[in-house]
Amino acid sequence: MTAQTPRPGSRSLLIAGGGLASLALAFALKQAHGPALAVTVIDPHGADPARHRGRAYALAAGGRRMLTQLGLWERIAAAAEPIAEMVISDSRLADPVRPVFLTFGPEEEDQPDRAVGEPFAHMVEAEPLARALSEACRGAGVDIRTGGVVRAVPEGAAIRAELTAGAPLRADLLVAADGARSRLREAARIGWVGWSYPQVGIVATIGHARPHRGRAFEHFLPAGPFAILPLRDGGSLGHRSSIVWTERADEADALLSGEPDEVLAEIERRFTLDLGTLALEHGPSRHPLAFGIARAFRAERLALLGDSAHVIHPIAGQGLNLGLADAAALAEAVTGALRLGLDPGGPDVLRAYERARRFDSFAMAAATDGLNRLFSNDALPLRLARDLGLGIVDRLPRLKRFFIGEAAASRGALSRLMRGEAL
Ligand SMILES: Cc1cc2nc3c(=O)[nH]c(=O)nc-3n(C[C@H](O)[C@H](O)[C@H](O)COP(=O)(O)OP(=O)(O)OC[C@H]3O[C@@H](n4cnc5c(N)ncnc54)[C@H](O)[C@@H]3O)c2cc1C
């Protein structure tokens, strides 16, 4: 079948996968380059926001600055709750009290690289975020298609993508944003270092009678962290939080197979009744957890983005944030080439992108893996060591700022959009 080629004179980008970071990349580039760059996103689900229902993400300051710069933040602000304080405790499930070892609060906010009063993260509901991104993409002229990329073959100055249906597409650059099990990464023979955790992530929206006051909790329990993350008020009891509950995979099935009131009782044991009566508003859904990083973030005319390049444990809520940082860096590298009249899919662009993102992604993946190993463990010496460690960090403001700076993607060489600057 003859491949469809964009209009002569214009450049083209094809993105396989319509997740949140992929749509952010598509919009950033289309907004910056208009008709000079044809942008196509293809996904078996199109860009249907409904499939994100019930999910919420901790969006770090860099991602929020990017969305603000793109003019999207005001469209999703009504679905975003600032995290005013983060409280960390380490205990067993049956412990009568959960001693607090670490708090991150407003005193950490006055960092040189973050505006005074800028929260280090917001909890953002994924469905409104996906809707804002897909509407913005369509409004800007991004071609969003339903389908999949089966195979891609570089052909001289372009790459030819074969689709599940219809004529192949040709583009200057193909972005593989097709998730952790990326077919395109495998087809390009890019190596992957990774493993599955013997844990699953259970996600649910919980209604509660008392306000959370913007507080997030992370309880380190022996099976893994149990996070309570504040959402905008609403739901049957007036207030809501999202939970990310890490549990041993073999236990999770038994815990989740009961009647809804039994599942809620298990949640109550971990959530506690500190925020009053609880109700299950959405979920629970179960997600396999894994670690993985691609040996390269590029091949000829191909860039990996998001979970196709790196998969990390949700202990620090950073997976999507890494994907948005990828999108910002790739948008900057492509823009640099286009402004100079150069090939946006050429090796210099891909090298610059990989240089900007691979070390940062590896460092975050390794840090989250280490934290999970340290905390998802009930051995007494380890418990004592980590509790001492957390206590020390809590008393050393500079160290704490470093950790928050890392989590808020405020440190290191950030790309322009992550700093809140135009492309
Ligand atoms: C329990 C849990 C909690 C989390 N909490 C947070 C958090 O608080 N903050 C945070 O930053 N991150 C968090 N994450 C991580 C975050 O969910 C992921 O990093 C992010 O969703 C990955 O997005 P993605 O677009 O790269 O991949 P995906 O969301 O997997 O999207 C891949 C897309 O590619 C499409 N696709 C697949 N194959 C093809 C093909 N051949 N052609 C075209 N399209 C294809 C799929 O349909 C899909 O739409 C969490 C993860 C888990 C498991």
Ligand as a Chemical Component Dictionary entry (heavy atoms), coordinates in Angstrom:
data_LIG
# 
_chem_comp.id                   LIG 
_chem_comp.type                 NON-POLYMER 
_chem_comp.pdbx_formal_charge   0 
_chem_comp.three_letter_code    LIG 
# 
loop_
_chem_comp_atom.comp_id 
_chem_comp_atom.atom_id 
_chem_comp_atom.alt_atom_id 
_chem_comp_atom.type_symbol 
_chem_comp_atom.charge 
_chem_comp_atom.model_Cartn_x 
_chem_comp_atom.model_Cartn_y 
_chem_comp_atom.model_Cartn_z 
_chem_comp_atom.pdbx_ordinal 
LIG C1  C1  C 0 -0.687 2.620  40.964 1  
LIG C2  C2  C 0 -0.008 3.696  40.179 2  
LIG C3  C3  C 0 -0.029 5.017  40.610 3  
LIG C4  C4  C 0 0.642  6.024  39.907 4  
LIG N1  N1  N 0 0.642  7.308  40.386 5  
LIG C5  C5  C 0 1.350  8.262  39.745 6  
LIG C6  C6  C 0 1.393  9.624  40.233 7  
LIG O1  O1  O 0 0.793  9.974  41.242 8  
LIG N2  N2  N 0 2.121  10.548 39.539 9  
LIG C7  C7  C 0 2.792  10.201 38.411 10 
LIG O2  O2  O 0 3.477  11.075 37.838 11 
LIG N3  N3  N 0 2.751  8.951  37.905 12 
LIG C8  C8  C 0 2.054  7.969  38.538 13 
LIG N4  N4  N 0 1.988  6.707  38.015 14 
LIG C9  C9  C 0 2.659  6.417  36.742 15 
LIG C10 C10 C 0 1.774  6.745  35.518 16 
LIG O3  O3  O 0 0.534  6.089  35.639 17 
LIG C11 C11 C 0 2.458  6.269  34.224 18 
LIG O4  O4  O 0 3.812  6.615  34.234 19 
LIG C12 C12 C 0 1.805  6.936  33.013 20 
LIG O5  O5  O 0 0.425  6.707  33.016 21 
LIG C13 C13 C 0 2.412  6.384  31.723 22 
LIG O6  O6  O 0 1.849  7.030  30.608 23 
LIG P1  P1  P 0 2.265  6.613  29.122 24 
LIG O7  O7  O 0 1.439  7.489  28.238 25 
LIG O8  O8  O 0 3.724  6.622  28.963 26 
LIG O9  O9  O 0 1.817  5.102  28.973 27 
LIG P2  P2  P 0 0.341  4.514  28.970 28 
LIG O10 O10 O 0 -0.562 5.289  29.848 29 
LIG O11 O11 O 0 0.505  3.047  29.179 30 
LIG O12 O12 O 0 -0.160 4.781  27.476 31 
LIG C14 C14 C 0 0.292  4.045  26.378 32 
LIG C15 C15 C 0 -0.716 4.217  25.267 33 
LIG O13 O13 O 0 -0.216 3.568  24.088 34 
LIG C16 C16 C 0 -1.279 2.921  23.429 35 
LIG N5  N5  N 0 -0.680 1.879  22.600 36 
LIG C17 C17 C 0 -0.203 0.666  22.969 37 
LIG N6  N6  N 0 0.299  0.012  21.902 38 
LIG C18 C18 C 0 0.166  0.850  20.840 39 
LIG C19 C19 C 0 0.510  0.754  19.454 40 
LIG N7  N7  N 0 1.085  -0.334 18.934 41 
LIG N8  N8  N 0 0.237  1.801  18.636 42 
LIG C20 C20 C 0 -0.355 2.922  19.139 43 
LIG N9  N9  N 0 -0.698 3.054  20.440 44 
LIG C21 C21 C 0 -0.451 2.029  21.264 45 
LIG C22 C22 C 0 -2.171 2.406  24.568 46 
LIG O14 O14 O 0 -3.505 2.228  24.119 47 
LIG C23 C23 C 0 -2.064 3.557  25.577 48 
LIG O15 O15 O 0 -3.078 4.519  25.397 49 
LIG C24 C24 C 0 1.326  5.695  38.716 50 
LIG C25 C25 C 0 1.333  4.366  38.241 51 
LIG C26 C26 C 0 0.681  3.382  38.966 52 
LIG C27 C27 C 0 0.714  1.953  38.451 53 
# 
loop_
_chem_comp_bond.comp_id 
_chem_comp_bond.atom_id_1 
_chem_comp_bond.atom_id_2 
_chem_comp_bond.value_order 
_chem_comp_bond.pdbx_ordinal 
LIG C1  C2  SING 1  
LIG C2  C3  SING 2  
LIG C2  C26 DOUB 3  
LIG C3  C4  DOUB 4  
LIG C4  N1  SING 5  
LIG C4  C24 SING 6  
LIG N1  C5  DOUB 7  
LIG C5  C6  SING 8  
LIG C5  C8  SING 9  
LIG C6  O1  DOUB 10 
LIG C6  N2  SING 11 
LIG N2  C7  SING 12 
LIG C7  O2  DOUB 13 
LIG C7  N3  SING 14 
LIG N3  C8  DOUB 15 
LIG C8  N4  SING 16 
LIG N4  C9  SING 17 
LIG N4  C24 SING 18 
LIG C9  C10 SING 19 
LIG C10 O3  SING 20 
LIG C10 C11 SING 21 
LIG C11 O4  SING 22 
LIG C11 C12 SING 23 
LIG C12 O5  SING 24 
LIG C12 C13 SING 25 
LIG C13 O6  SING 26 
LIG O6  P1  SING 27 
LIG P1  O7  DOUB 28 
LIG P1  O8  SING 29 
LIG P1  O9  SING 30 
LIG O9  P2  SING 31 
LIG P2  O10 DOUB 32 
LIG P2  O11 SING 33 
LIG P2  O12 SING 34 
LIG O12 C14 SING 35 
LIG C14 C15 SING 36 
LIG C15 O13 SING 37 
LIG C15 C23 SING 38 
LIG O13 C16 SING 39 
LIG C16 N5  SING 40 
LIG C16 C22 SING 41 
LIG N5  C17 SING 42 
LIG N5  C21 SING 43 
LIG C17 N6  DOUB 44 
LIG N6  C18 SING 45 
LIG C18 C19 SING 46 
LIG C18 C21 DOUB 47 
LIG C19 N7  SING 48 
LIG C19 N8  DOUB 49 
LIG N8  C20 SING 50 
LIG C20 N9  DOUB 51 
LIG N9  C21 SING 52 
LIG C22 O14 SING 53 
LIG C22 C23 SING 54 
LIG C23 O15 SING 55 
LIG C24 C25 DOUB 56 
LIG C25 C26 SING 57 
LIG C26 C27 SING 58 
# 
